[in-house]
């Protein structure tokens, strides 16, 4: 179950599909960051598959829904959601990697008078607006 088919998830899907080989039935569902769709899909597919590969939604209900999947049949990917106990996951890390990149680009970033980063926790859309300094 994926957010949508963005570049990260498409690359993950292709690599995952190729690794599994042709003898494995792989069905893909998209929740588009909507917790109601996420819950509906999970309720409909629970107990029907040998493995569940899921990109969670940053929503309080997501954790409860994911807790219902047996750990030996669960692989979390993309965004990390803290769950009780041990489980397999392939997730992206944003805080340290973002800091590293911004640190490396500090000289270039200082050329701008203003940088606005907009993030809405209720949406998956991130907008970045940059305005270059007229003095540089």
C-alpha positions as CSV (number, residue, x, y, z in Angstrom):
1,X,0.0,0.0,0.0
2,X,1.6,3.2,-1.2
3,X,0.9,7.0,-1.1
4,X,1.0,7.4,-4.8
5,X,3.6,6.6,-7.5
6,X,6.1,9.4,-6.9
7,X,9.8,8.9,-7.9
8,X,10.9,7.2,-4.6
9,X,7.9,4.9,-4.5
10,X,8.2,4.0,-8.2
11,X,11.9,3.1,-7.7
12,X,11.1,1.1,-4.6
13,X,8.3,-0.7,-6.4
14,X,10.4,-1.6,-9.5
15,X,13.3,-2.9,-7.4
16,X,10.9,-4.8,-5.1
17,X,9.0,-6.3,-8.0
18,X,12.3,-7.4,-9.8
19,X,13.6,-8.9,-6.6
20,X,10.5,-10.9,-6.0
21,X,10.5,-12.5,-9.4
22,X,7.7,-13.5,-11.7
23,X,6.3,-16.2,-9.5
24,X,4.9,-13.8,-6.8
25,X,1.5,-12.2,-7.1
26,X,1.9,-8.5,-6.2
27,X,-1.1,-6.3,-5.8
28,X,-0.7,-2.6,-5.3
29,X,-3.1,-0.2,-3.5
30,X,-2.8,3.6,-3.2
31,X,-4.1,5.5,-0.1
32,X,-3.0,9.0,-1.3
33,X,-2.3,10.1,2.3
34,X,-6.0,9.8,3.2
35,X,-6.5,8.0,6.5
36,X,-10.0,6.9,5.6
37,X,-8.8,5.3,2.4
38,X,-5.9,3.8,4.3
39,X,-8.2,2.2,6.8
40,X,-10.7,1.0,4.2
41,X,-8.0,-0.7,2.1
42,X,-6.4,-2.3,5.2
43,X,-9.7,-3.6,6.4
44,X,-10.4,-5.1,3.0
45,X,-7.1,-6.8,2.5
46,X,-6.3,-7.9,6.1
47,X,-5.8,-11.7,6.2
48,X,-5.7,-12.1,2.4
49,X,-2.0,-11.9,1.8
50,X,1.2,-13.5,3.0
51,X,3.0,-10.2,3.3
52,X,1.9,-6.5,3.7
53,X,4.3,-3.8,2.5
54,X,2.9,-0.5,3.6
55,X,3.9,3.2,3.5
56,X,2.2,4.6,6.6
57,X,0.5,7.9,7.0
58,X,1.6,10.4,9.6
59,X,-1.8,10.2,11.4
60,X,-2.6,9.1,15.0
61,X,-4.9,6.4,13.6
62,X,-2.2,4.9,11.4
63,X,-0.3,3.4,14.3
64,X,-3.4,1.6,15.6
65,X,-4.2,0.2,12.2
66,X,-0.6,-1.0,11.6
67,X,-0.4,-2.6,15.0
68,X,-3.1,-5.1,13.8
69,X,-0.8,-6.6,11.2
70,X,1.3,-9.6,12.3
71,X,4.9,-8.5,12.5
72,X,6.2,-11.5,10.5
73,X,4.0,-10.4,7.6
74,X,4.7,-6.7,7.7
75,X,7.3,-4.5,6.0
76,X,7.0,-0.7,6.5
77,X,8.6,1.5,3.8
78,X,9.0,5.1,3.0
79,X,8.0,7.0,6.2
80,X,8.8,5.6,9.6
81,X,6.0,5.2,12.1
82,X,7.0,4.1,15.6
83,X,5.3,0.8,16.6
84,X,5.6,-1.5,19.6
85,X,8.1,-4.3,19.3
86,X,10.4,-5.1,16.4
87,X,9.4,-5.0,12.8
88,X,11.1,-4.7,9.4
89,X,11.3,-1.4,7.7
90,X,12.9,0.4,4.8
91,X,12.3,4.1,5.5
92,X,13.6,7.5,4.6
93,X,15.2,9.7,7.1
94,X,14.7,13.4,6.7
95,X,16.0,15.3,9.7
96,X,19.7,14.5,9.6
97,X,20.0,14.3,5.8
98,X,18.2,17.6,5.4
99,X,20.5,19.3,7.9
100,X,23.5,17.8,6.1
101,X,22.4,19.1,2.7
102,X,21.5,22.6,4.1
103,X,24.9,22.8,5.8
104,X,26.7,21.9,2.6
105,X,24.7,24.5,0.7
106,X,25.0,27.2,3.4
107,X,27.1,29.5,1.2
108,X,24.6,29.4,-1.7
109,X,21.6,29.7,0.6
110,X,23.0,32.9,2.1
111,X,22.6,34.5,-1.4
112,X,18.9,34.6,-0.9
113,X,17.1,37.3,1.0
114,X,14.3,35.0,1.9
115,X,13.5,31.3,1.8
116,X,10.0,30.2,2.6
117,X,9.4,26.5,3.3
118,X,5.7,25.6,3.6
119,X,4.7,22.3,5.1
120,X,1.2,21.4,6.1
121,X,1.1,18.4,8.5
122,X,-2.3,17.5,7.2
123,X,-1.2,17.2,3.6
124,X,1.7,15.4,1.8
125,X,2.4,18.5,-0.4
126,X,5.4,20.5,0.3
127,X,6.0,23.9,-1.4
128,X,9.3,25.7,-1.5
129,X,9.5,29.2,-2.6
130,X,12.8,30.9,-3.2
131,X,13.4,34.5,-4.0
132,X,16.9,35.4,-5.2
133,X,18.6,38.6,-3.8
134,X,18.8,41.4,-6.3
135,X,22.2,42.3,-4.8
136,X,23.9,39.1,-5.8
